[in-house]
Amino acid sequence: MKHYSKNSTVVNGFTLIEVMLVIVLVGLMVSVVQFSASGDKAEETLELSSKRFAGVFNIAAEYGMLNNIELGLVIGKKGYQFLGYDGITWSDISDNELFSRYKLPEGVELILQLDDLPIEEPQLFDTEVFNELQAANKENDLDEDVAKDDDGNNIEKKILIPQIYILSGGEITPFSLRFQFVKNNYTEAKLYFKATGLYTTPITVEGPLFDDE
């Protein structure tokens, strides 16, 4: 995977070092956000969870453009993770912990909806291979990244496939991501926040919102 240059290249009036410093500082702030999903803090928990996601996503988009690499986002029910594409496979972004697997506060879940008219994404890998991987991983489970046999024994590491692309040119897969509490576990189940991305960053966050039912 490519790495950014340490030279002080000027980017829109700021040096590359200054831009990366801002990314690191913002990353430190959002990475320390931890919450408790209980009582009157329910709305705050969803709000902070959704805003943390939006902040990290925006940083990831800047990171991809500065490093000229394609990124992907894997969404699970209980968390998310950013991956980098090296031209062959998707892999962890080892030089930035901010993009590593993030687990949501207890009781919070994600519902992903992709836009009906996505952007024309580049063919990052062979369609046949992609379909085979999707069939083997019908649902991304970030809490269970190791495949198991019928006896529960670990057999191989699951291959995570991003549902959302973040291209080095700044384009993203249109999507909306709903942050809500697991049904039947909380009385606030009808309450939710929604993060939306339309073709480019920044990601917007709406809420609090409520189901009509």
Steps between C-alpha positions, in 0.01 A plus 500: 500500500627846419606741774488876496815699443653684795595797283329829582295514181250789493134389478249782446703748703606258774804276512444126491649474850246752632211312340618168641545658845138614496391149400697350789362749754139449389559128499619507859191692605246270337683183599457563873122526479350223711139488617241313700166414336261533792228724640484862388838466327346296217467795261848627584646154439351478151595858418863457604524162327373643171716812522808296580433291188454809282819657634713192440347447154587857397855451627527172307397676179772763552749224579418319178542813290829600665644150461340434159352166610156344480327428831202286588262495796367177649174540693384238749206500738715599796785696348704604199852495360690678223718301261759596241535353150854411388408411143433135583322466833331699773699521822522682833642853503777423744651848522189665647307347790214742439392288202517166683198299608267704721236341721185699578375555856302211641146480364563719194471352151549618142263477205665573164309611191678553169373752247305357205723690256860453619792673331690314230760333718825372346529125458743442787504126449353232276120477514502121528738513796287770664183292465671196651621703797157651552342154497747380760438806718127564474510734797807680630549415866768715656467315829577167332782542249599133507297240312409186698416142406198304624680419826578864570871472419680790333586413140595825328482876525189639332556736209323830561351670195418874524145609422612862456788627286696817577695582185828688487335765283254586778191312377312266734226242465167671585356357820306563818585338833249480780611493865237351729455278802444129460127431484334361815803592711428868557187708528674754276494254208306748281766767546783517248762721334594477132833568330481565126764517228412621149784454249752714694583599854417646745263249655186653650327386819127535569323446829344433730249330269211270587323215322140572400375176649 
